[in-house]
Amino acid sequence: MTILCILLLLGGCKKKKEGIEALPEATQIGKNTFGCLVNGEVFLPRAPGIPISLSTSYQFVDGKYLYSWYATRVEGNNRKSFFLNAKDVILEEKVYALTQFDTSQSFSGRFSSSVGDISDDYETSPSLQGEIWITKFDQFKRIIAGTFWFDAENKYGQKVKVREGRFDTTY
């Protein structure tokens, strides 16, 4: 009987997921998930009192299509955020290059890390790029899903590597 109780207790313990295993599943059904690895560390959007801190939009403004993702993680005084933008493109299910941040006709990526009022922005550029693969774009159900990766640099020349990115969002 004692051995049976020990086996039940050991079998019931769950190991904390780390790395890629801690990221959300790569789905395409509008689950409103987002996650990636930043220099090997798991990033999942969270904020106190909010189950997930993620917003997406897709709109037609001034004759151009604009799509953006904004994901934030807040822990105490620390804030980490992602911005992925698509400007002046008609989305379809394919791979796009993430290039210079804030250009008029491209996809771009930014990772921001801040403590209090001090912020550090890492942005894609012509020399530090990445890819975003739109695996599902359903305008009727308003679902966009895919994967991404990119390298980015701050104004001091420090770099971040964003890998294994995935999202399954509604807009």
N, C-alpha and C positions, 0 to 999 in steps of 0.2 A: 504494500500500500504506500509506503514512504517513497519508494522508487517511482511509482506511478505519479505521485504528487510532484516530485522533482521534475520528471519529464514533462508534465503538463505546464509547469511554471516556466521551464526553459523554452519549450516550444511556443509559448505565448508571447515571449519577448520579441519585439521588432527592432531590428537594427536600423539606426538612423541612416537614411539615404544620403549619399554624398556624390559630388561631381555630376556627371551626366544623368545618373539614376535619380537625382533630386529634381531634375527639370521636368516640366509638364510633358505629357505624352504629345507627340506630333500628330494632332487630330485635324479634321477638316469639317467640323460640324457647328462651329460658332460657340465654342465653350468659353470664350473670353479668357484665354490663357496666354501667357508670355513668359519667357525665361531664356537664360543664356549663361555662359561662363565668361567672366571677365578676369583675364589673367589666371584662369583656372578656378576662380571662386564663383560659386553659384549666385546668380542674381535672379530674384523673383520679386515682382512688384508687391509691396506691402506698406501700409501706414497704420499707425495706431487707430483702432476703431473702424478700420475699413478692410474688408476681406481681401480686396485686390485693388490696387491703385493703378488703373490702366484706362486710358481713353483713346479712342480712335475716331477718325472722321474722314469722310470722302465727300467732297463737294465740288461744285462747278462755280468758280469765282472769276469774274473779269475775263471770261472766255477761256479759262484754263481749268483742268481737273487738278485738284489738290487732295492728296491722301496723306495722313500722318498718324503715327503711333506715338503715344507718350506714356511711359511706364516709370513709376517712381517707387523707391524703397526708402522708408524713413525709419531710422532707429535712433531714438534720442535726439541729439543735435546733429546727427549725420544724415545726409540726403544723397541718394544716388539716383540718377535719372537717365533714361534713354529717349532719344528722339530719332525716329526714322521718318523721312519725308520722301514723298514722290510729287514732283512738280511738273506740270504740263505734259503728263503722259496719260495715255488711255491704258489702263491695266488689263493684262491678260495673263494667263497661266504660262509663265516662262521665267527665265533668269535675267535679272537686271544688275548692272554694275552699280555699287555704291561709290560715289565719287565726291567731288568737292562739296562741302556743306554749304547750303544756302545759295546754290546756283539756280538759274531760272528754268533749266530743262534737264533735271536729273533726279536720281535717287541719291540720298545722302544719309549719313549716320553721325550721331553725336552721343557721347557718354559724358555725363557731368557728375562730378563728385564734390560735395560741399560740406563744410563743417561751419555751422553758424552762418555768418555773412560772407565767408571766404569760399569762392567757387573755383573749380578747375575744370575746364572744358577740353575734351579730347574729340577731335573731328576728323572725318575722312577727308582726303585730299587727292589731287591727281596722282601723287606718288604713294599714298597709303589708301588703298581701296578695299573693297570687299564685294560681296554679292548678296542679293536678296532673291530668293526663288519663290515666286508666287505659285503655290501648288493648287490653290482653289480661289476663284474669284466668282462669286455668285451674286449678281446684282439684284436678282429677285428676292433671295433670302437674306441679302445684305451681309454676306460672310466673306471674309478674306483670311486665308491661312497660308503659311509658308515657313521657310527657314531663312536664316541669314548668318553671315559672319563678316567681320571687318577688322581692320587695323586702323588705329587713330592716334593722333598726336596732339599734345597741348602746346601752348606758346613757348614752353621751355624746352621742347624737344623730347619730352618724356612720352612713352608710347604705351598703349593698352592693346591687348589682343582679345577680341570678342569672338567667341566660338560657340558652336552648337546652338545658335539662337533659333527659337521657334515661337510661333504665334498662331493662334486660332481665334479670330476676333469677329465681332459684329460691329457694324457702323450705322 
